[in-house]
Structures are given as structure tokens and as C-alpha cells.
Amino acid sequence: MPAAISFFIWYKWAAVRHFGIQMVMTPMTLLGEKIMKIHLLGNEATGDLSRPFKIEQGWMQNWIQEKTESLAPEAEQKEKEKKKKK
């Protein structure tokens, strides 16, 4: 899919720089994948590389979790105040 998007950008706007960036980033992304570390680089499938691979949370999930944890005490306090008013 990234190749199709790059081709469209090149065809529509004749942007060549995008291809250069993709030529560098694609191999770097592949070498960062756990499955590639096992099969291409020959690392043992132990520890962090053992299967099934853990699903890593993205930055948005981490941010949401931090916000909910920081707001949890405030929400509990508001609920207690509501119960006291009743």
C-alpha cells in the first residue's frame, strides 16, 4: 500500500523526494520488526522475541491510560461528595 501511495504522489505531483524517504524508512521498519529479527538476523526466539508477540500499546493508548489514572481520584472524590449530598 505505501508503494501505491508513493506512485500516486509521484504521478500526480512529480514528487521524487517521497521515494527517497520510503527507500530509507521501509528497510528500517522491517528490521525493527520482531519476526525479522528472528528470521533474518538469526536471533533466538526467547524473552521479548518469544511468540505470541505482545501487542505493544501506541502512544495514544498510553496517554489515555495516564489521563484516566490521574483523573480517577478526582472522580472518586466527586462521587463521594454526591453521596454525602443525598
C-alpha positions in Angstrom: 0.0 0.0 0.0 2.8 2.5 0.7 4.2 1.8 -2.7 0.8 2.6 -4.3 0.5 5.8 -2.4 4.0 6.9 -3.3 3.3 6.1 -7.0 0.2 8.2 -6.9 2.1 11.1 -5.3 4.8 10.8 -8.0 2.3 10.5 -10.8 0.1 13.4 -9.7 2.7 15.9 -8.4 6.0 14.6 -9.7 7.4 14.5 -6.2 10.6 12.4 -6.1 11.7 13.1 -2.6 9.0 10.9 -1.2 10.5 7.9 -2.9 13.9 8.6 -1.3 12.3 8.7 2.1 10.4 5.5 1.5 13.6 3.7 0.3 15.3 4.5 3.6 12.3 4.0 6.0 11.0 0.7 4.7 14.1 -1.4 5.4 14.5 0.3 8.8 10.9 -0.5 9.7 11.3 -4.1 8.5 14.5 -4.6 10.5 12.7 -3.3 13.6 10.0 -6.0 13.4 10.4 -8.9 15.8 9.7 -11.6 13.2 12.5 -10.2 11.0 14.9 -10.1 14.0 14.3 -13.9 14.4 14.4 -15.0 10.8 16.8 -12.6 9.0 19.2 -11.6 11.9 19.1 -15.1 13.5 18.2 -14.0 17.0 16.8 -16.7 19.3 13.0 -16.5 19.9 13.3 -16.1 23.7 12.4 -13.3 26.0 10.9 -10.4 24.2 11.1 -12.2 20.9 9.1 -15.3 22.1 5.8 -16.0 20.4 3.0 -15.0 20.6 4.3 -11.5 20.3 3.0 -9.0 22.9 0.8 -6.3 21.4 2.5 -3.0 22.2 0.3 -0.1 23.0 0.7 3.0 20.9 1.3 6.5 22.3 -2.4 7.3 22.2 -3.4 4.3 24.4 -0.6 5.2 26.9 -1.8 8.8 27.0 -5.4 7.8 27.6 -4.4 5.4 30.4 -2.3 8.1 32.1 -5.1 10.6 31.9 -7.7 8.2 33.3 -5.4 7.2 36.1 -4.7 10.8 37.0 -8.4 11.8 36.9 -9.6 8.7 38.8 -9.0 10.2 42.3 -10.9 13.3 41.4 -13.8 11.3 40.0 -14.0 9.2 43.2 -14.0 12.4 45.3 -16.8 13.9 43.3 -18.9 10.7 43.7 -18.3 10.7 47.5 -19.5 14.4 47.6 -22.6 13.5 45.6 -23.4 10.6 48.0 -23.0 13.0 51.0 -25.4 15.5 49.5 -28.1 12.8 49.2 
